[in-house]
Amino acid sequence: MSERACFARRIDAIADIFAFTASAFARLGAPDALRTEVDFVLEELFTNIVKYGRGEAPVTIDIVPISDGVEVTVTEADADRFDVTRAPAVDVTLPAERRQPGGLGLHLVGRLADSVQYGYSEGERCSRIVFRKTSAAPAPGRDNGDGRC
Amino acid sequence: MLTIEGGGERPVVLSGRLDATQAAAVQAYLDRLDGVVTLDCGELQYLSSAGLGVLLKTHKRLLGAGGRLRLTAVNRHLRDIFSYSGFDQILEIEPDGR
């Protein structure tokens, strides 16, 4: 059992993504308490693709239920390699005067998801990000595993 | 969906979801305010990094003119985001009493 939808690479598709997660969670019987964090991770990954991706193919999102949560896969066709689990570290201890807007999205993805895996297929030029969110213990951070296409 | 109202002598009330599609409108609204600006987040259900950018830019502008940004009625989701981003150390945050 799984739910799948494709989204155009436009920022305003975020509303459609949120509508998709709401309906998918309901149909899959996934814990609704997790949906805010799943939406957050999806928004950050999707906006990253919209801002920096050079392809035009729609972005596919799959949600499957797992024990106490969901596994979500974000697939970007026509993609350049960019491993989101290896984004530059962010110093969250800086005072306001030394902070600059931006750069926090992928840091927060690593904090909110239970695990994040990145995979890239050179031949297909396909990027795949797989993350899990469960109602188990608070998110431990990133898992730099292989989310092969 | 997001609504924003208030300001001046009253708190600014944010209701709904502050995501990347709403950030520019909220930034434009907050850019008109000065002094100590209180954001009532009691009905703010969701905040992404785009929203954090709006809050940081606003706070830095206000600090430069002797003011600041303070947040009230902050729910668990927002508290987590502020904690993980270190914003709980740079903004005055009052949790949701509910």
gemmi code that builds the backbone of each chain (N, CA, C; Angstrom):
import gemmi

chains = {
    "A": [
        ("MET", (0.851, -1.184, 0.000), (0.000, 0.000, 0.000), (0.895, 1.245, 0.000)),
        ("SER", (0.640, 2.148, -0.907), (1.433, 3.374, -0.954), (0.633, 4.452, -1.669)),
        ("GLU", (1.095, 5.669, -1.532), (0.474, 6.806, -2.197), (1.540, 7.522, -3.010)),
        ("ARG", (1.189, 7.927, -4.212), (2.154, 8.600, -5.093), (1.496, 9.782, -5.783)),
        ("ALA", (2.286, 10.861, -5.937), (1.809, 12.003, -6.718), (3.018, 12.723, -7.304)),
        ("CYS", (2.781, 13.457, -8.390), (3.835, 14.213, -9.062), (3.500, 15.705, -8.995)),
        ("PHE", (4.564, 16.502, -8.882), (4.359, 17.935, -8.695), (5.280, 18.736, -9.606)),
        ("ALA", (4.694, 19.760, -10.225), (5.490, 20.664, -11.060), (6.498, 21.398, -10.191)),
        ("ARG", (7.605, 21.772, -10.812), (8.678, 22.447, -10.064), (8.363, 23.927, -9.914)),
        ("ARG", (7.383, 24.204, -9.111), (7.005, 25.590, -8.818), (6.780, 25.701, -7.320)),
        ("ILE", (7.175, 26.840, -6.746), (6.999, 27.012, -5.302), (5.538, 26.881, -4.910)),
        ("ASP", (4.637, 27.365, -5.770), (3.227, 27.310, -5.376), (2.659, 25.883, -5.392)),
        ("ALA", (3.462, 24.908, -5.821), (3.028, 23.509, -5.714), (3.075, 23.004, -4.276)),
        ("ILE", (3.668, 23.795, -3.387), (3.758, 23.373, -1.983), (2.358, 23.126, -1.403)),
        ("ALA", (1.412, 23.970, -1.764), (0.041, 23.773, -1.258), (-0.509, 22.426, -1.724)),
        ("ASP", (-0.203, 22.049, -2.957), (-0.657, 20.752, -3.478), (0.038, 19.600, -2.740)),
        ("ILE", (1.294, 19.796, -2.390), (2.021, 18.755, -1.637), (1.378, 18.554, -0.263)),
        ("PHE", (1.049, 19.661, 0.387), (0.423, 19.547, 1.706), (-0.949, 18.853, 1.602)),
        ("ALA", (-1.678, 19.167, 0.552), (-2.975, 18.503, 0.359), (-2.777, 17.005, 0.112)),
        ("PHE", (-1.728, 16.684, -0.627), (-1.422, 15.276, -0.898), (-1.059, 14.540, 0.401)),
        ("THR", (-0.203, 15.129, 1.222), (0.179, 14.429, 2.459), (-1.048, 14.233, 3.363)),
        ("ALA", (-1.917, 15.224, 3.395), (-3.121, 15.089, 4.240), (-3.972, 13.911, 3.776)),
        ("SER", (-4.201, 13.823, 2.481), (-5.043, 12.730, 1.990), (-4.315, 11.396, 2.083)),
        ("ALA", (-3.008, 11.395, 1.819), (-2.253, 10.148, 1.894), (-2.219, 9.610, 3.316)),
        ("PHE", (-1.983, 10.482, 4.278), (-1.955, 10.034, 5.677), (-3.306, 9.418, 6.061)),
        ("ALA", (-4.377, 10.068, 5.624), (-5.711, 9.559, 5.961), (-5.938, 8.192, 5.330)),
        ("ARG", (-5.589, 8.057, 4.046), (-5.835, 6.783, 3.361), (-4.945, 5.664, 3.891)),
        ("LEU", (-3.719, 6.031, 4.290), (-2.780, 5.006, 4.768), (-2.950, 4.718, 6.260)),
        ("GLY", (-3.718, 5.546, 6.938), (-3.867, 5.377, 8.379), (-2.592, 5.721, 9.132)),
        ("ALA", (-1.798, 6.634, 8.563), (-0.543, 7.041, 9.216), (-0.843, 8.009, 10.360)),
        ("PRO", (0.035, 8.037, 11.368), (-0.212, 8.917, 12.534), (-0.244, 10.389, 12.120)),
        ("ASP", (-1.380, 11.035, 12.323), (-1.517, 12.416, 11.868), (-0.582, 13.361, 12.626)),
        ("ALA", (-0.177, 12.962, 13.834), (0.717, 13.815, 14.620), (2.066, 14.012, 13.924)),
        ("LEU", (2.385, 13.152, 12.972), (3.671, 13.257, 12.279), (3.608, 14.146, 11.045)),
        ("ARG", (2.422, 14.533, 10.670), (2.252, 15.169, 9.357), (2.931, 16.535, 9.281)),
        ("THR", (2.918, 17.289, 10.356), (3.562, 18.609, 10.314), (5.045, 18.473, 10.007)),
        ("GLU", (5.703, 17.529, 10.682), (7.143, 17.345, 10.432), (7.399, 16.798, 9.028)),
        ("VAL", (6.533, 15.901, 8.575), (6.694, 15.378, 7.205), (6.505, 16.508, 6.187)),
        ("ASP", (5.503, 17.343, 6.405), (5.305, 18.498, 5.520), (6.539, 19.392, 5.518)),
        ("PHE", (7.090, 19.596, 6.704), (8.267, 20.462, 6.809), (9.423, 19.903, 5.979)),
        ("VAL", (9.707, 18.629, 6.173), (10.831, 18.020, 5.446), (10.570, 18.069, 3.945)),
        ("LEU", (9.336, 17.770, 3.542), (9.012, 17.810, 2.117), (9.149, 19.221, 1.553)),
        ("GLU", (8.682, 20.212, 2.296), (8.807, 21.585, 1.790), (10.269, 21.955, 1.583)),
        ("GLU", (11.109, 21.615, 2.559), (12.525, 21.988, 2.439), (13.186, 21.275, 1.255)),
        ("LEU", (12.904, 19.983, 1.099), (13.507, 19.243, -0.014), (12.979, 19.751, -1.354)),
        ("PHE", (11.684, 20.004, -1.405), (11.073, 20.444, -2.667), (11.554, 21.845, -3.059)),
        ("THR", (11.578, 22.769, -2.109), (12.026, 24.127, -2.445), (13.494, 24.117, -2.861)),
        ("ASN", (14.264, 23.217, -2.266), (15.670, 23.084, -2.667), (15.766, 22.679, -4.143)),
        ("ILE", (14.918, 21.735, -4.528), (14.901, 21.294, -5.932), (14.459, 22.434, -6.846)),
        ("VAL", (13.415, 23.155, -6.436), (12.909, 24.251, -7.271), (13.964, 25.353, -7.424)),
        ("LYS", (14.657, 25.663, -6.332), (15.630, 26.759, -6.365), (16.882, 26.396, -7.153)),
        ("TYR", (17.357, 25.173, -6.952), (18.691, 24.847, -7.464), (18.696, 23.807, -8.589)),
        ("GLY", (17.607, 23.075, -8.752), (17.568, 22.078, -9.805), (17.471, 22.734, -11.174)),
        ("ARG", (18.074, 22.098, -12.153), (18.054, 22.685, -13.498), (17.093, 21.947, -14.430)),
        ("GLY", (16.559, 20.827, -13.987), (15.658, 20.053, -14.819), (14.251, 20.618, -14.832)),
        ("GLU", (13.422, 20.014, -15.646), (12.034, 20.471, -15.757), (11.024, 19.379, -15.426)),
        ("ALA", (11.501, 18.147, -15.308), (10.579, 17.039, -15.053), (9.889, 17.211, -13.698)),
        ("PRO", (8.652, 16.778, -13.590), (7.959, 16.858, -12.302), (8.694, 16.060, -11.223)),
        ("VAL", (8.448, 16.431, -9.993), (9.036, 15.748, -8.834), (7.999, 14.769, -8.293)),
        ("THR", (8.439, 13.534, -8.077), (7.513, 12.499, -7.607), (7.699, 12.254, -6.114)),
        ("ILE", (6.589, 12.148, -5.415), (6.627, 11.854, -3.979), (5.827, 10.581, -3.717)),
        ("ASP", (6.466, 9.629, -3.035), (5.821, 8.381, -2.631), (5.799, 8.322, -1.106)),
        ("ILE", (4.686, 7.901, -0.571), (4.567, 7.720, 0.874), (4.093, 6.297, 1.135)),
        ("VAL", (4.840, 5.575, 1.958), (4.415, 4.229, 2.339), (4.387, 4.148, 3.862)),
        ("PRO", (3.440, 3.398, 4.388), (3.385, 3.259, 5.842), (4.455, 2.288, 6.333)),
        ("ILE", (5.061, 2.606, 7.469), (5.962, 1.682, 8.157), (5.507, 1.631, 9.611)),
        ("SER", (6.152, 0.825, 10.409), (5.753, 0.711, 11.803), (5.828, 2.073, 12.491)),
        ("ASP", (4.722, 2.553, 13.017), (4.640, 3.814, 13.755), (4.959, 5.045, 12.923)),
        ("GLY", (4.863, 4.933, 11.597), (5.169, 6.126, 10.834), (5.093, 5.943, 9.346)),
        ("VAL", (5.906, 6.716, 8.658), (5.906, 6.679, 7.196), (7.342, 6.722, 6.662)),
        ("GLU", (7.493, 6.166, 5.457), (8.724, 6.347, 4.686), (8.338, 7.130, 3.441)),
        ("VAL", (9.068, 8.185, 3.201), (8.736, 9.092, 2.098), (9.916, 9.136, 1.126)),
        ("THR", (9.608, 9.021, -0.154), (10.645, 9.082, -1.186), (10.367, 10.251, -2.118)),
        ("VAL", (11.377, 11.079, -2.317), (11.286, 12.210, -3.233), (12.211, 11.910, -4.402)),
        ("THR", (11.642, 11.784, -5.579), (12.428, 11.417, -6.754), (12.457, 12.578, -7.741)),
        ("GLU", (13.667, 12.961, -8.102), (13.875, 14.067, -9.042), (14.557, 13.507, -10.284)),
        ("ALA", (13.831, 13.489, -11.384), (14.435, 13.078, -12.649), (15.150, 14.275, -13.275)),
        ("ASP", (16.034, 13.995, -14.219), (16.756, 15.064, -14.903), (17.492, 15.937, -13.887)),
        ("ALA", (18.191, 15.261, -12.958), (18.792, 15.968, -11.817), (20.314, 15.938, -11.885)),
        ("ASP", (20.932, 16.947, -11.285), (22.362, 16.913, -11.015), (22.546, 16.293, -9.629)),
        ("ARG", (23.736, 15.705, -9.403), (23.980, 15.112, -8.096), (24.107, 16.212, -7.036)),
        ("PHE", (23.340, 16.086, -5.987), (23.512, 16.950, -4.812), (23.048, 16.163, -3.596)),
        ("ASP", (24.015, 15.714, -2.821), (23.713, 14.876, -1.668), (23.246, 15.757, -0.509)),
        ("VAL", (21.951, 15.713, -0.246), (21.386, 16.579, 0.794), (21.854, 16.193, 2.188)),
        ("THR", (22.380, 14.977, 2.332), (22.867, 14.570, 3.659), (24.267, 15.114, 3.922)),
        ("ARG", (24.866, 15.729, 2.923), (26.217, 16.264, 3.085), (26.256, 17.773, 2.853)),
        ("ALA", (25.160, 18.411, 3.143), (25.115, 19.874, 3.012), (26.049, 20.494, 4.053)),
        ("PRO", (26.576, 21.672, 3.778), (27.486, 22.325, 4.731), (26.837, 22.485, 6.102)),
        ("ALA", (27.658, 22.298, 7.136), (27.152, 22.442, 8.504), (26.733, 23.886, 8.749)),
        ("VAL", (25.763, 24.038, 9.619), (25.264, 25.365, 9.971), (25.577, 25.617, 11.442)),
        ("ASP", (26.129, 26.784, 11.736), (26.410, 27.141, 13.127), (25.173, 27.807, 13.714)),
        ("VAL", (24.432, 27.047, 14.516), (23.177, 27.580, 15.066), (23.416, 28.293, 16.398)),
        ("THR", (24.690, 28.494, 16.745), (24.981, 29.194, 18.004), (25.340, 30.660, 17.778)),
        ("LEU", (25.369, 31.077, 16.513), (25.746, 32.463, 16.236), (24.687, 33.436, 16.758)),
        ("PRO", (25.108, 34.617, 17.217), (24.125, 35.629, 17.619), (23.408, 36.191, 16.389)),
        ("ALA", (22.307, 36.860, 16.647), (21.482, 37.369, 15.544), (22.293, 38.241, 14.591)),
        ("GLU", (23.175, 39.055, 15.143), (23.924, 39.994, 14.306), (24.776, 39.281, 13.262)),
        ("ARG", (25.183, 38.056, 13.554), (26.064, 37.326, 12.632), (25.316, 36.283, 11.809)),
        ("ARG", (24.010, 36.206, 12.000), (23.208, 35.248, 11.230), (22.796, 35.865, 9.902)),
        ("GLN", (22.699, 35.004, 8.898), (22.153, 35.410, 7.612), (20.965, 34.505, 7.297)),
        ("PRO", (19.885, 35.071, 6.732), (18.749, 34.209, 6.351), (19.194, 33.146, 5.353)),
        ("GLY", (18.623, 31.970, 5.463), (18.933, 30.896, 4.517), (19.914, 29.901, 5.096)),
        ("GLY", (19.940, 28.729, 4.466), (20.904, 27.706, 4.859), (20.446, 26.765, 5.952)),
        ("LEU", (19.298, 27.054, 6.550), (18.845, 26.228, 7.669), (18.004, 25.037, 7.229)),
        ("GLY", (17.460, 25.084, 6.026), (16.485, 24.084, 5.619), (16.982, 22.651, 5.729)),
        ("LEU", (18.118, 22.355, 5.122), (18.613, 20.983, 5.147), (19.127, 20.591, 6.533)),
        ("HIS", (19.626, 21.573, 7.279), (20.002, 21.294, 8.672), (18.780, 20.808, 9.457)),
        ("LEU", (17.661, 21.473, 9.256), (16.443, 21.100, 9.983), (15.862, 19.779, 9.481)),
        ("VAL", (16.031, 19.502, 8.197), (15.609, 18.196, 7.670), (16.302, 17.083, 8.445)),
        ("GLY", (17.608, 17.258, 8.654), (18.375, 16.252, 9.388), (17.959, 16.116, 10.840)),
        ("ARG", (17.428, 17.190, 11.408), (16.990, 17.128, 12.796), (15.585, 16.553, 12.945)),
        ("LEU", (14.729, 16.810, 11.965), (13.325, 16.424, 12.119), (13.030, 15.012, 11.617)),
        ("ALA", (13.769, 14.549, 10.616), (13.542, 13.194, 10.120), (14.295, 12.190, 10.984)),
        ("ASP", (13.758, 10.986, 11.093), (14.473, 9.933, 11.826), (15.721, 9.514, 11.061)),
        ("SER", (15.598, 9.445, 9.751), (16.737, 9.100, 8.909), (16.530, 9.730, 7.538)),
        ("VAL", (17.642, 10.028, 6.862), (17.599, 10.566, 5.507), (18.660, 9.839, 4.691)),
        ("GLN", (18.256, 9.327, 3.530), (19.201, 8.665, 2.635), (19.152, 9.336, 1.279)),
        ("TYR", (20.322, 9.399, 0.659), (20.395, 10.016, -0.668), (21.007, 9.027, -1.652)),
        ("GLY", (20.427, 8.950, -2.837), (21.002, 8.115, -3.888), (20.931, 8.838, -5.217)),
        ("TYR", (21.889, 8.519, -6.093), (21.910, 9.179, -7.404), (22.320, 8.169, -8.462)),
        ("SER", (21.565, 8.122, -9.537), (21.884, 7.259, -10.673), (22.458, 8.114, -11.792)),
        ("GLU", (23.752, 7.911, -12.074), (24.395, 8.702, -13.135), (23.711, 8.457, -14.480)),
        ("GLY", (23.428, 7.171, -14.768), (22.874, 6.831, -16.063), (21.514, 7.460, -16.305)),
        ("GLU", (20.688, 7.430, -15.288), (19.333, 7.974, -15.433), (19.259, 9.444, -15.042)),
        ("ARG", (20.342, 9.969, -14.486), (20.356, 11.334, -13.942), (19.159, 11.519, -13.000)),
        ("CYS", (19.046, 10.546, -12.111), (17.906, 10.511, -11.184), (18.399, 10.625, -9.751)),
        ("SER", (17.811, 11.554, -9.008), (18.139, 11.746, -7.601), (16.978, 11.218, -6.762)),
        ("ARG", (17.335, 10.493, -5.721), (16.281, 9.959, -4.863), (16.649, 10.207, -3.403)),
        ("ILE", (15.706, 10.825, -2.690), (15.882, 11.074, -1.255), (14.807, 10.291, -0.522)),
        ("VAL", (15.243, 9.474, 0.419), (14.310, 8.668, 1.207), (14.447, 9.084, 2.668)),
        ("PHE", (13.331, 9.486, 3.254), (13.396, 9.784, 4.694), (12.276, 9.070, 5.423)),
        ("ARG", (12.546, 8.826, 6.687), (11.557, 8.176, 7.546), (11.202, 9.079, 8.709)),
        ("LYS", (9.936, 9.018, 9.087), (9.485, 9.728, 10.266), (8.545, 8.806, 11.028)),
        ("THR", (8.865, 8.570, 12.285), (8.021, 7.711, 13.113), (7.729, 8.409, 14.430)),
        ("SER", (6.818, 7.833, 15.158), (6.490, 8.401, 16.460), (7.377, 7.820, 17.544)),
        ("ALA", (8.487, 7.219, 17.141), (9.459, 6.697, 18.116), (10.218, 7.864, 18.735)),
        ("ALA", (11.396, 7.602, 19.255), (12.187, 8.614, 19.958), (12.448, 9.814, 19.053)),
        ("PRO", (12.771, 10.974, 19.663), (13.068, 12.160, 18.868), (14.138, 11.882, 17.829)),
        ("ALA", (14.055, 12.611, 16.732), (14.957, 12.393, 15.602), (16.419, 12.453, 16.022)),
        ("PRO", (17.219, 11.390, 15.725), (18.628, 11.402, 16.077), (19.494, 12.149, 15.082)),
        ("GLY", (18.964, 12.431, 13.896), (19.767, 13.109, 12.891), (19.851, 12.308, 11.624)),
        ("ARG", (20.849, 12.589, 10.808), (20.903, 12.030, 9.476), (21.498, 10.630, 9.464)),
        ("ASP", (21.051, 9.883, 8.470), (21.649, 8.597, 8.151), (22.169, 8.734, 6.727)),
        ("ASN", (23.469, 8.689, 6.567), (24.030, 8.903, 5.242), (24.032, 7.613, 4.434)),
        ("GLY", (22.976, 6.880, 4.505), (22.908, 5.627, 3.773), (22.700, 5.846, 2.289)),
        ("ASP", (22.536, 4.779, 1.599), (22.427, 4.839, 0.153), (20.978, 4.653, -0.255)),
        ("GLY", (20.363, 5.702, -0.753), (18.979, 5.623, -1.226), (18.935, 5.477, -2.725)),
        ("ARG", (19.703, 4.519, -3.238), (19.905, 4.317, -4.676), (18.634, 4.427, -5.501)),
        ("CYS", (18.759, 5.013, -6.681), (17.640, 5.024, -7.619), (17.443, 3.630, -8.163)),
    ],
    "B": [
        ("MET", (-2.461, 28.350, 3.676), (-3.313, 29.507, 3.968), (-2.768, 30.213, 5.199)),
        ("LEU", (-2.645, 31.521, 5.094), (-2.118, 32.297, 6.209), (-2.827, 33.638, 6.256)),
        ("THR", (-3.117, 34.088, 7.469), (-3.608, 35.454, 7.617), (-2.702, 36.178, 8.607)),
        ("ILE", (-2.575, 37.476, 8.415), (-1.765, 38.302, 9.306), (-2.501, 39.604, 9.545)),
        ("GLU", (-2.567, 40.017, 10.799), (-3.250, 41.264, 11.122), (-2.667, 41.834, 12.409)),
        ("GLY", (-2.982, 43.089, 12.668), (-2.487, 43.752, 13.871), (-1.210, 44.518, 13.590)),
        ("GLY", (-0.548, 44.900, 14.698), (0.648, 45.714, 14.582), (0.434, 47.051, 15.240)),
        ("GLY", (1.485, 47.870, 15.309), (1.366, 49.129, 16.027), (1.292, 48.861, 17.515)),
        ("GLU", (0.228, 49.290, 18.146), (0.073, 49.074, 19.592), (-0.369, 47.652, 19.922)),
        ("ARG", (-0.847, 46.944, 18.915), (-1.371, 45.593, 19.145), (-0.388, 44.542, 18.648)),
        ("PRO", (-0.467, 43.319, 19.205), (0.370, 42.243, 18.665), (-0.012, 41.960, 17.214)),
        ("VAL", (0.960, 41.469, 16.491), (0.697, 40.969, 15.139), (0.250, 39.513, 15.292)),
        ("VAL", (-0.909, 39.197, 14.762), (-1.460, 37.849, 14.899), (-1.278, 37.094, 13.585)),
        ("LEU", (-0.532, 36.003, 13.660), (-0.331, 35.127, 12.502), (-1.197, 33.898, 12.692)),
        ("SER", (-1.961, 33.554, 11.667), (-2.813, 32.368, 11.740), (-2.608, 31.520, 10.493)),
        ("GLY", (-2.419, 30.219, 10.690), (-2.291, 29.320, 9.552), (-0.891, 28.777, 9.395)),
        ("ARG", (-0.421, 28.758, 8.151), (0.859, 28.113, 7.848), (1.780, 29.095, 7.137)),
        ("LEU", (2.934, 29.336, 7.754), (3.910, 30.242, 7.144), (4.933, 29.387, 6.404)),
        ("ASP", (4.680, 29.181, 5.111), (5.589, 28.382, 4.289), (6.234, 29.282, 3.236)),
        ("ALA", (6.950, 28.673, 2.316), (7.706, 29.457, 1.330), (6.808, 30.285, 0.425)),
        ("THR", (5.560, 29.868, 0.258), (4.663, 30.634, -0.612), (4.132, 31.894, 0.082)),
        ("GLN", (4.224, 31.954, 1.398), (3.664, 33.074, 2.159), (4.731, 34.031, 2.675)),
        ("ALA", (5.991, 33.630, 2.579), (7.060, 34.378, 3.243), (7.162, 35.820, 2.756)),
        ("ALA", (7.069, 36.031, 1.462), (7.241, 37.392, 0.928), (6.149, 38.336, 1.438)),
        ("ALA", (4.924, 37.837, 1.504), (3.816, 38.683, 1.970), (3.986, 39.030, 3.447)),
        ("VAL", (4.422, 38.058, 4.241), (4.626, 38.326, 5.670), (5.793, 39.294, 5.856)),
        ("GLN", (6.838, 39.102, 5.061), (7.985, 40.018, 5.159), (7.547, 41.448, 4.849)),
        ("ALA", (6.767, 41.618, 3.804), (6.311, 42.959, 3.426), (5.467, 43.580, 4.537)),
        ("TYR", (4.655, 42.776, 5.187), (3.811, 43.277, 6.285), (4.685, 43.722, 7.459)),
        ("LEU", (5.644, 42.871, 7.835), (6.468, 43.167, 9.003), (7.442, 44.315, 8.740)),
        ("ASP", (7.795, 44.513, 7.488), (8.729, 45.593, 7.144), (8.154, 46.969, 7.479)),
        ("ARG", (6.861, 47.049, 7.664), (6.229, 48.343, 7.951), (6.238, 48.675, 9.438)),
        ("LEU", (6.657, 47.733, 10.269), (6.541, 47.901, 11.713), (7.886, 48.262, 12.341)),
        ("ASP", (7.825, 48.973, 13.461), (9.038, 49.387, 14.161), (8.883, 49.148, 15.660)),
        ("GLY", (10.010, 49.328, 16.390), (9.993, 49.210, 17.847), (10.009, 47.766, 18.298)),
        ("VAL", (9.326, 47.508, 19.424), (9.204, 46.138, 19.920), (7.946, 45.538, 19.294)),
        ("VAL", (8.129, 44.557, 18.460), (7.007, 43.949, 17.738), (6.711, 42.583, 18.341)),
        ("THR", (5.484, 42.395, 18.789), (5.076, 41.114, 19.360), (4.278, 40.331, 18.327)),
        ("LEU", (4.730, 39.099, 18.083), (4.009, 38.197, 17.178), (3.245, 37.190, 18.016)),
        ("ASP", (1.944, 37.212, 17.907), (1.109, 36.218, 18.578), (1.025, 34.995, 17.660)),
        ("CYS", (1.654, 33.894, 18.107), (1.742, 32.684, 17.272), (0.736, 31.616, 17.699)),
        ("GLY", (-0.250, 32.018, 18.499), (-1.194, 31.039, 19.033), (-1.945, 30.251, 17.972)),
        ("GLU", (-2.148, 30.869, 16.820), (-2.861, 30.187, 15.738), (-1.941, 29.881, 14.563)),
        ("LEU", (-0.646, 30.013, 14.784), (0.317, 29.678, 13.722), (0.658, 28.196, 13.849)),
        ("GLN", (0.205, 27.426, 12.872), (0.319, 25.973, 12.986), (1.626, 25.433, 12.443)),
        ("TYR", (2.277, 26.207, 11.589), (3.401, 25.644, 10.821), (4.342, 26.759, 10.420)),
        ("LEU", (5.630, 26.460, 10.498), (6.654, 27.430, 10.117), (7.801, 26.677, 9.474)),
        ("SER", (8.172, 27.066, 8.265), (9.308, 26.413, 7.602), (10.525, 27.328, 7.666)),
        ("SER", (11.614, 26.912, 7.035), (12.825, 27.734, 7.089), (12.625, 29.065, 6.378)),
        ("ALA", (11.703, 29.108, 5.422), (11.399, 30.392, 4.776), (10.834, 31.371, 5.802)),
        ("GLY", (10.019, 30.868, 6.702), (9.479, 31.705, 7.776), (10.561, 32.124, 8.752)),
        ("LEU", (11.487, 31.228, 9.043), (12.604, 31.593, 9.924), (13.388, 32.753, 9.326)),
        ("GLY", (13.568, 32.713, 8.011), (14.285, 33.795, 7.351), (13.578, 35.132, 7.523)),
        ("VAL", (12.257, 35.112, 7.455), (11.472, 36.332, 7.652), (11.661, 36.861, 9.074)),
        ("LEU", (11.593, 35.954, 10.036), (11.734, 36.377, 11.438), (13.138, 36.936, 11.703)),
        ("LEU", (14.152, 36.273, 11.153), (15.521, 36.740, 11.381), (15.745, 38.113, 10.753)),
        ("LYS", (15.317, 38.268, 9.534), (15.506, 39.560, 8.848), (14.800, 40.681, 9.601)),
        ("THR", (13.583, 40.384, 10.062), (12.810, 41.391, 10.797), (13.471, 41.723, 12.123)),
        ("HIS", (13.899, 40.693, 12.850), (14.530, 40.910, 14.157), (15.800, 41.742, 14.003)),
        ("LYS", (16.610, 41.445, 13.016), (17.861, 42.181, 12.825), (17.581, 43.644, 12.468)),
        ("ARG", (16.570, 43.863, 11.649), (16.227, 45.248, 11.303), (15.760, 46.010, 12.532)),
        ("LEU", (14.905, 45.363, 13.340), (14.386, 46.017, 14.543), (15.505, 46.273, 15.553)),
        ("LEU", (16.400, 45.277, 15.714), (17.523, 45.454, 16.648), (18.357, 46.668, 16.260)),
        ("GLY", (18.558, 46.847, 14.981), (19.376, 47.956, 14.502), (18.797, 49.314, 14.829)),
        ("ALA", (17.493, 49.337, 15.106), (16.824, 50.605, 15.422), (16.387, 50.638, 16.884)),
        ("GLY", (16.962, 49.748, 17.701), (16.653, 49.749, 19.130), (15.422, 48.961, 19.516)),
        ("GLY", (14.824, 48.260, 18.613), (13.649, 47.450, 18.928), (13.990, 45.975, 18.980)),
        ("ARG", (13.000, 45.143, 18.866), (13.233, 43.698, 18.817), (11.930, 42.997, 18.427)),
        ("LEU", (12.076, 41.730, 18.131), (10.912, 40.897, 17.823), (10.710, 39.928, 18.975)),
        ("ARG", (9.503, 39.822, 19.453), (9.201, 38.831, 20.487), (8.015, 37.990, 20.038)),
        ("LEU", (8.041, 36.715, 20.409), (7.008, 35.774, 19.978), (6.260, 35.251, 21.194)),
        ("THR", (4.950, 35.154, 21.082), (4.161, 34.611, 22.187), (3.314, 33.442, 21.697)),
        ("ALA", (2.869, 32.628, 22.659), (1.961, 31.498, 22.397), (2.541, 30.541, 21.354)),
        ("VAL", (3.796, 30.186, 21.539), (4.501, 29.344, 20.570), (4.220, 27.863, 20.861)),
        ("ASN", (3.739, 27.148, 19.859), (3.367, 25.740, 20.072), (4.576, 24.806, 19.973)),
        ("ARG", (4.348, 23.511, 20.163), (5.453, 22.552, 20.224), (6.232, 22.477, 18.916)),
        ("HIS", (5.519, 22.440, 17.791), (6.213, 22.377, 16.502), (7.148, 23.569, 16.335)),
        ("LEU", (6.634, 24.752, 16.623), (7.467, 25.945, 16.478), (8.630, 25.934, 17.470)),
        ("ARG", (8.359, 25.474, 18.694), (9.446, 25.423, 19.692), (10.566, 24.511, 19.218)),
        ("ASP", (10.195, 23.363, 18.633), (11.216, 22.445, 18.108), (12.040, 23.123, 17.019)),
        ("ILE", (11.347, 23.793, 16.105), (12.051, 24.462, 15.009), (12.995, 25.533, 15.556)),
        ("PHE", (12.516, 26.307, 16.519), (13.364, 27.363, 17.095), (14.553, 26.759, 17.842)),
        ("SER", (14.312, 25.658, 18.520), (15.395, 25.008, 19.262), (16.455, 24.450, 18.319)),
        ("TYR", (16.023, 23.716, 17.300), (16.972, 23.088, 16.374), (17.742, 24.121, 15.545)),
        ("SER", (17.155, 25.288, 15.367), (17.817, 26.319, 14.556), (18.600, 27.313, 15.406)),
        ("GLY", (18.490, 27.191, 16.738), (19.173, 28.134, 17.618), (18.438, 29.455, 17.759)),
        ("PHE", (17.263, 29.555, 17.168), (16.514, 30.805, 17.280), (15.995, 31.032, 18.699)),
        ("ASP", (15.925, 29.964, 19.480), (15.485, 30.138, 20.866), (16.520, 30.918, 21.679)),
        ("GLN", (17.735, 31.075, 21.120), (18.776, 31.835, 21.807), (18.850, 33.279, 21.333)),
        ("ILE", (18.181, 33.584, 20.245), (18.293, 34.950, 19.716), (16.963, 35.702, 19.718)),
        ("LEU", (15.867, 34.973, 19.919), (14.563, 35.627, 19.983), (13.957, 35.435, 21.370)),
        ("GLU", (13.169, 36.411, 21.786), (12.417, 36.282, 23.033), (11.161, 35.476, 22.727)),
        ("ILE", (11.043, 34.296, 23.334), (9.965, 33.373, 22.982), (9.193, 32.974, 24.236)),
        ("GLU", (7.901, 33.160, 24.151), (7.022, 32.776, 25.260), (6.164, 31.601, 24.793)),
        ("PRO", (6.247, 30.458, 25.483), (5.515, 29.274, 25.003), (4.011, 29.424, 25.112)),
        ("ASP", (3.351, 28.536, 24.393), (1.898, 28.444, 24.439), (1.504, 27.915, 25.810)),
        ("GLY", (0.594, 28.592, 26.490), (0.173, 28.168, 27.813), (-0.834, 27.040, 27.794)),
        ("ARG", (-1.334, 26.696, 26.589), (-2.379, 25.673, 26.517), (-1.804, 24.296, 26.775)),
    ],
}
model = gemmi.Model(1)
for chain_id, residues in chains.items():
    chain = gemmi.Chain(chain_id)
    for i, (resn, *xyz) in enumerate(residues, 1):
        res = gemmi.Residue()
        res.name, res.seqid = resn, gemmi.SeqId(i, " ")
        for name, pos in zip(("N", "CA", "C"), xyz):
            atom = gemmi.Atom()
            atom.name, atom.element = name, gemmi.Element(name[0])
            atom.pos, atom.b_iso = gemmi.Position(*pos), 0.0
            res.add_atom(atom)
        chain.add_residue(res)
    model.add_chain(chain)
structure = gemmi.Structure()
structure.add_model(model)
structure.setup_entities()
